[in-house]
């Protein structure tokens, strides 16, 4: 592959393995606790009721299978630095091109969604008043410049900042679980007269109070809550001792899902019945406010803001590494493959930042931040599903054509091909589910435009340059 270590010029320099196990573990946790959990869970609860717990467990299991496949692929050949490498090697150059550019767009759309979320949560500190479009753009520019500054210095600083961003999220959720349990066991009564109790999970219409359609509708934002968990795969090239640290990070995903999603939302719906939760307010902020903890709303809004900044930090990191990989495979502009003196792909970072700034203009065209958030999250969900499917497809090819590598793997995907087909059927069915709601259908109808752009780019610019 084109990532061989070299001591030559920066243009041919290699990404450095600067991220420790501590960084990788927290990046994996940070990826698993996204903006979708904090901002989107209220809407998901209103759509699906308590069945959201089952939704998160189903999606969590499927994403875990994708991550196990990803882990086995990356460890089968340590020259694989990201999805681009193994999909190019196993499926063909077009697959590396497709997955690299699509993953780049995934994080650009998430960045745009995050900008909407930042503006939405900063309204709390603006007396609850919405910002003008001009103010929204200025806030977006400030956020992008801040994140760019973090990513331009060193990879280690990125890892350190992501470590602390993730730690804030973890502490907030653990405190929420503890406070929620205290409210349940002391018989806390809300302003609406509801007494906190685990019985709320089944006593307001059962586990599926909104029926089959409500249950299916809950999957869209729930899937978005998991996007970013595969970030571990994009950090592989910059992780020390990947054979030891990557399996640890991947295997801890189920525990995180149970604690940070299932248990946290079980507590939320036990304190406040699902049908009394406002879809437009983060249930995490609401729980602390109800508990009467001094300055709880301020603290929780700051936590949610740090979560959004964490997501943007991860996104800018991912986009730059994808562009770097594409450039090294001659599937993107050469400039993106150059590293600065700190071994950071600065040109790729600048390009992603410019694209995010263009996304900030969305505030002018869609001033409703919740609507802008829904559109951007749905589009990124569709694209992430495509990326996950390419990972599984790569695994199927690897399983069939490299049996000797699979046989000697110490980190095998449980279930092999059966698991692969189960995951493929599930995610294809999720694309159908996205067509059932009018707001998610809009983004689904827009998504083919991206695939047309990819076709033009590949056949018009990069296919003739393949080695």
C-alpha positions in Angstrom: 0.0 0.0 0.0 1.0 3.6 -0.3 1.5 4.1 3.5 4.9 2.6 3.9 7.1 4.3 6.5 9.6 6.7 5.0 12.0 9.4 6.2 11.7 11.4 3.0 9.9 14.7 2.5 6.6 15.7 4.2 4.8 15.0 1.0 5.6 11.3 1.4 5.6 11.4 5.2 3.5 8.9 7.2 0.9 9.4 9.9 2.5 8.9 13.3 1.3 6.4 15.9 0.8 9.0 18.7 -2.5 7.9 20.2 -2.2 5.8 23.3 -4.7 3.1 24.6 -6.2 5.8 26.9 -6.9 8.0 23.9 -8.3 5.1 21.8 -10.6 3.9 24.6 -12.1 7.4 25.2 -12.3 8.1 21.4 -14.3 4.9 21.1 -16.6 5.9 24.0 -16.9 9.4 22.6 -17.9 8.0 19.3 -20.5 5.8 20.9 -22.1 8.8 22.8 -23.1 11.1 20.0 -25.1 14.3 19.6 -28.0 12.0 18.6 -28.3 10.6 22.2 -28.4 14.0 23.9 -30.3 16.0 21.3 -32.3 13.3 19.4 -33.4 11.0 22.2 -36.4 13.2 23.1 -37.9 12.9 19.6 -37.1 9.2 19.4 -38.9 8.5 22.7 -41.9 10.5 21.5 -42.0 8.4 18.4 -41.3 4.9 19.8 -42.0 5.1 23.6 -40.2 2.6 25.8 -39.5 0.4 22.7 -36.6 2.8 22.2 -34.7 0.5 24.6 -35.2 -2.5 22.3 -34.3 -0.3 19.3 -30.9 0.8 20.8 -30.1 -2.8 21.7 -30.8 -4.1 18.1 -28.9 -1.3 16.4 -26.1 -1.6 19.0 -25.7 -5.3 18.3 -25.6 -4.7 14.5 -23.0 -1.9 14.8 -21.0 -4.1 17.1 -20.9 -6.8 14.4 -19.7 -4.2 11.9 -17.0 -3.2 14.3 -15.8 -6.8 14.9 -15.6 -7.2 11.1 -13.7 -3.9 10.9 -11.3 -4.9 13.6 -10.5 -8.3 12.0 -9.9 -6.6 8.7 -7.6 -3.9 10.1 -5.6 -6.5 12.1 -5.3 -8.9 9.2 -2.8 -6.5 7.6 -1.3 -3.7 9.6 -0.6 -1.8 6.3 -4.4 -1.2 6.3 -4.8 2.2 7.8 -8.5 2.8 7.2 -11.6 1.6 5.3 -10.1 3.0 2.1 -7.1 0.6 2.2 -8.9 -2.7 2.7 -11.9 -1.9 0.5 -9.5 -0.9 -2.4 -7.5 -4.0 -1.8 -10.4 -6.5 -1.4 -13.1 -5.1 -3.6 -11.4 -2.7 -6.0 -10.3 0.9 -6.4 -13.8 2.1 -7.0 -14.8 0.8 -3.5 -12.0 2.7 -1.8 -13.0 5.8 -3.7 -16.6 5.4 -2.8 -16.1 4.7 0.9 -13.5 7.4 1.4 -15.4 10.2 -0.2 -18.7 9.0 1.3 -17.3 8.8 4.8 -15.8 12.3 4.2 -19.3 13.6 3.4 -20.8 11.7 6.3 -18.8 13.8 8.7 -19.3 17.0 6.8 -23.1 16.5 7.1 -22.7 15.6 10.8 -20.6 18.8 11.2 -23.4 20.8 9.7 -25.9 19.0 12.1 -23.6 19.8 15.0 -23.5 23.5 14.0 -27.3 23.5 14.2 -27.1 21.8 17.6 -24.6 24.3 18.9 -26.8 27.2 17.9 -29.8 25.4 19.4 -28.2 24.9 22.8 -26.6 28.3 22.9 -30.1 29.7 22.8 -30.4 28.7 26.5 -27.7 31.3 27.3 -29.5 33.8 25.1 -32.6 33.9 27.4 -34.2 31.1 25.2 -34.4 33.5 22.3 -33.5 32.2 18.8 -30.5 33.8 17.1 -30.8 35.7 13.9 -29.4 33.9 10.8 -26.4 36.3 10.9 -25.6 35.5 14.5 -26.0 31.8 13.7 -23.4 32.0 10.9 -20.9 33.9 13.3 -21.3 31.2 16.0 -20.7 28.5 13.3 -17.5 30.2 12.1 -16.2 30.6 15.7 -16.9 26.8 16.3 -15.1 25.7 13.1 -12.1 27.9 13.7 -11.8 26.6 17.3 -11.9 22.9 16.2 -9.5 23.6 13.3 -7.0 25.0 15.8 -7.2 21.9 17.9 -6.6 19.6 14.9 -3.8 21.5 13.3 -1.4 21.3 16.2 -0.7 17.6 16.8 -2.5 14.3 16.6 -1.7 13.9 20.4 -3.6 17.1 21.2 -6.6 15.9 19.2 -6.5 12.7 21.3 -6.1 14.6 24.5 -9.0 17.0 23.8 -11.2 14.1 22.7 -10.2 12.3 25.9 -11.5 15.2 28.0 -14.6 15.8 25.8 -15.5 12.1 26.2 -14.8 12.1 29.9 -17.3 15.0 30.4 -20.0 13.0 28.6 -19.3 9.9 30.6 -19.4 11.7 34.0 -22.6 13.5 33.0 -24.4 10.2 32.1 -23.2 8.4 35.2 -24.4 11.4 37.3 -27.7 11.3 35.5 -28.1 7.6 36.2 -27.2 8.1 39.9 -29.6 11.1 40.3 -32.4 9.3 38.4 -32.0 6.2 40.7 -32.2 8.5 43.7 -35.4 10.1 42.3 -36.9 6.7 41.7 -36.1 5.2 45.1 -37.2 8.3 47.0 -40.6 8.4 45.1 -39.9 11.8 43.4 -43.0 13.5 42.1 -42.8 15.7 39.0 -44.7 19.0 38.4 -47.1 17.0 36.3 -47.9 14.8 39.3 -46.0 11.7 38.0 -44.2 9.7 40.7 -40.8 8.3 39.5 -41.1 4.6 39.1 -39.8 1.8 36.9 -43.4 0.9 36.2 -43.6 3.8 33.8 -41.8 1.6 31.3 -44.9 -0.6 30.8 -47.8 1.2 32.4 -48.4 3.8 29.7 -49.5 1.7 26.8 -46.9 -1.1 27.2 -43.5 -1.4 25.6 -44.9 -0.6 22.1 -47.5 2.2 22.8 -47.2 3.7 19.3 -47.5 0.4 17.4 -45.3 -1.0 14.7 -45.0 2.3 12.7 -43.9 4.2 15.8 -41.4 1.5 16.6 -39.9 1.6 13.1 -39.9 5.5 13.1 -37.7 5.4 16.1 -34.8 3.8 14.2 -33.7 6.9 12.2 -32.4 9.1 15.0 -31.4 6.0 17.0 -29.1 4.9 14.2 -27.7 8.5 14.0 -26.9 8.2 17.7 -24.4 5.4 16.9 -22.6 7.1 13.9 -19.0 7.7 14.8 -18.5 4.5 16.7 -16.4 3.3 13.7 -14.0 6.3 14.3 -11.8 3.7 16.0 -11.1 2.4 12.5 -9.9 5.8 11.2 -7.6 6.2 14.2 -5.9 2.8 13.6 -3.1 4.4 11.6 -2.2 6.6 14.6 -2.6 4.2 17.4 0.2 2.6 19.4 0.1 -1.2 19.6 -3.1 -1.7 17.5 -3.0 -5.5 18.0 -3.6 -5.1 21.7 -5.6 -1.8 21.9 -8.0 -2.1 18.9 -9.7 -5.4 20.2 -10.1 -3.8 23.7 -11.8 -0.7 22.2 -14.1 -2.8 20.0 -15.1 -5.4 22.6 -16.1 -2.7 25.1 -18.8 -1.3 22.8 -21.6 -3.6 24.1 -21.0 -2.5 27.7 -21.1 1.1 26.7 -24.3 0.7 24.8 -26.0 -0.9 27.8 -24.8 1.8 30.2 -24.9 4.9 28.1 -28.0 4.2 26.0 -30.2 1.6 27.5 -29.7 2.3 31.2 -29.6 6.1 30.8 -32.9 6.1 28.8 -34.5 3.5 31.1 -33.8 6.0 34.0 -35.1 9.0 32.0 -38.4 7.2 31.2 -38.8 5.9 34.7 -38.6 9.5 36.2 -40.8 11.0 33.5 -43.4 8.9 31.6 -42.5 8.7 27.9 -45.7 10.5 26.9 -44.8 13.5 29.1 -41.3 13.9 27.6 -41.1 17.0 25.3 -39.5 15.9 22.0 -38.0 19.4 21.5 -36.1 19.4 24.9 -33.2 17.1 25.7 -34.5 14.6 28.3 -31.1 14.8 30.0 -31.4 18.5 30.6 -35.0 18.0 31.7 -34.2 15.3 34.3 -31.6 17.5 36.1 -33.9 20.5 36.0 -36.7 18.4 37.6 -34.3 17.2 40.3 -34.0 20.8 41.5 -30.2 20.7 41.4 -28.9 24.3 41.5 -27.7 25.4 38.1 -28.4 21.9 36.7 -29.8 23.3 33.4 -26.7 25.4 32.9 -24.3 22.5 33.7 -26.2 20.1 31.5 -26.4 22.5 28.6 -22.6 23.0 28.8 -22.2 19.2 28.9 -24.4 18.8 25.7 -22.4 21.6 24.1 -19.1 19.8 24.9 -20.7 16.6 23.4 -21.4 18.5 20.2 -17.9 20.0 20.1 -16.5 16.5 20.6 -18.5 15.3 17.7 -17.2 18.1 15.5 -13.7 17.4 16.7 -14.0 13.8 15.7 -15.5 14.7 12.4 -12.8 17.2 11.4 -10.2 14.6 12.3 -12.0 11.8 10.3 -12.5 13.9 7.2 -8.9 15.0 7.0 -7.7 11.4 7.4 -10.0 10.2 4.7 -8.8 12.9 2.3 -5.2 12.0 3.1 -5.9 8.3 2.4 -7.7 9.1 -0.9 -4.8 11.3 -2.0 -2.3 8.5 -1.3 -4.4 6.1 -3.3 -4.4 8.7 -6.2 -8.2 9.1 -5.8 -8.0 12.7 -4.5 -6.0 15.9 -5.1 -2.2 15.4 -4.4 -2.2 18.4 -2.0 -4.4 16.4 0.5 -1.6 13.8 0.9 0.9 16.3 2.3 1.7 16.4 6.0 2.9 19.5 7.9 5.8 19.5 10.3 3.6 18.0 13.0 2.6 15.1 10.8 -0.9 16.5 10.4 -2.6 16.6 6.9 -3.2 20.3 7.1 -4.4 20.9 3.5 -7.1 18.2 4.0 -8.1 20.0 7.2 -8.4 23.3 5.5 -10.6 21.9 2.7 -13.0 20.2 5.2 -13.2 23.5 7.2 -14.2 25.4 4.0 -16.9 22.8 3.3 -18.2 23.2 6.9 -18.2 27.0 6.5 -20.4 26.5 3.3 -22.6 24.3 5.5 -22.9 27.1 8.0 -24.8 29.0 5.2 -27.6 26.4 5.8 -28.7 28.6 8.7 -29.8 31.2 6.2 -31.9 28.7 4.1 -33.2 26.6 7.0 -33.4 28.9 10.0 -35.4 26.2 11.9 -32.5 24.5 13.7 -34.4 21.3 14.6 -35.5 20.8 10.9 -31.9 21.5 9.7 -30.7 19.0 12.3 -33.2 16.3 11.1 -32.3 16.8 7.4 -28.5 16.6 8.0 -28.7 13.7 10.4 -30.9 11.6 8.0 -28.6 12.2 5.1 -25.5 11.3 7.2 -27.4 8.2 8.5 -28.0 7.0 4.9 -24.4 7.6 4.0 -23.1 5.8 7.1 -25.2 2.8 6.3 -23.5 2.7 2.9 -20.1 2.8 4.6 -21.0 0.1 7.0 -22.3 -2.1 4.2 -19.0 -1.6 2.3 -17.1 -2.7 5.4 -19.2 -5.9 5.6 -18.8 -6.5 1.8 -15.0 -6.2 2.2 -15.2 -8.7 5.0 -17.1 -11.2 2.8 -14.4 -10.9 0.1 -11.6 -11.3 2.7 -13.3 -14.3 4.2 -13.6 -16.0 0.9 -10.3 -15.0 -0.8 -7.9 -14.8 2.2 -8.9 -18.0 4.2 -5.4 -18.3 5.6 -5.5 -14.8 7.1 -8.9 -15.5 8.6 -7.7 -18.8 10.0 -4.8 -17.2 11.8 -6.8 -14.2 13.1 -7.0 -13.9 16.9 -9.9 -11.4 16.6 -12.5 -13.1 14.4 -16.0 -11.8 13.6 -18.3 -14.2 15.5 -20.7 -16.0 13.1 -18.6 -15.3 10.0 -20.7 -15.0 6.8 -24.0 -15.6 8.6 -23.4 -12.5 10.7 -22.5 -10.5 7.6 -25.7 -11.3 5.8 -27.8 -10.6 8.9 -26.2 -7.2 9.1 -26.7 -6.5 5.4 -30.4 -7.4 5.5 -30.9 -5.3 8.6 -29.3 -2.1 7.2 -31.0 -2.4 3.8 -34.3 -2.7 5.6 -33.4 0.5 7.6 -33.1 2.4 4.3 -36.7 1.4 3.6 -37.7 2.5 7.1 -36.3 6.0 6.4 -38.9 6.3 3.5 -41.8 6.0 5.9 -41.5 9.4 7.5 -42.0 12.6 5.5 -39.0 14.5 7.0 -36.6 11.6 6.6 -37.9 10.8 3.1 -36.7 14.3 2.0 -33.1 13.4 2.8 -33.5 9.9 1.3 -34.6 11.5 -2.0 -31.6 13.9 -2.0 -29.0 11.3 -1.4 -28.8 9.9 -4.9 -27.4 13.2 -6.0 -24.2 12.4 -4.1 -23.8 9.0 -5.9 -24.1 10.8 -9.3 -21.4 13.2 -8.2 -19.2 10.3 -7.1 -19.7 8.5 -10.5 -18.7 11.7 -12.4 -15.7 12.2 -10.2 -14.5 8.7 -10.5 -14.9 8.1 -14.2 -14.1 11.7 -15.1 -11.0 12.3 -13.0 -9.5 9.4 -11.0 -10.2 6.1 -12.7 -7.5 6.6 -15.4 -4.9 7.2 -12.7 -5.3 3.9 -11.0 -2.2 1.8 -10.6 
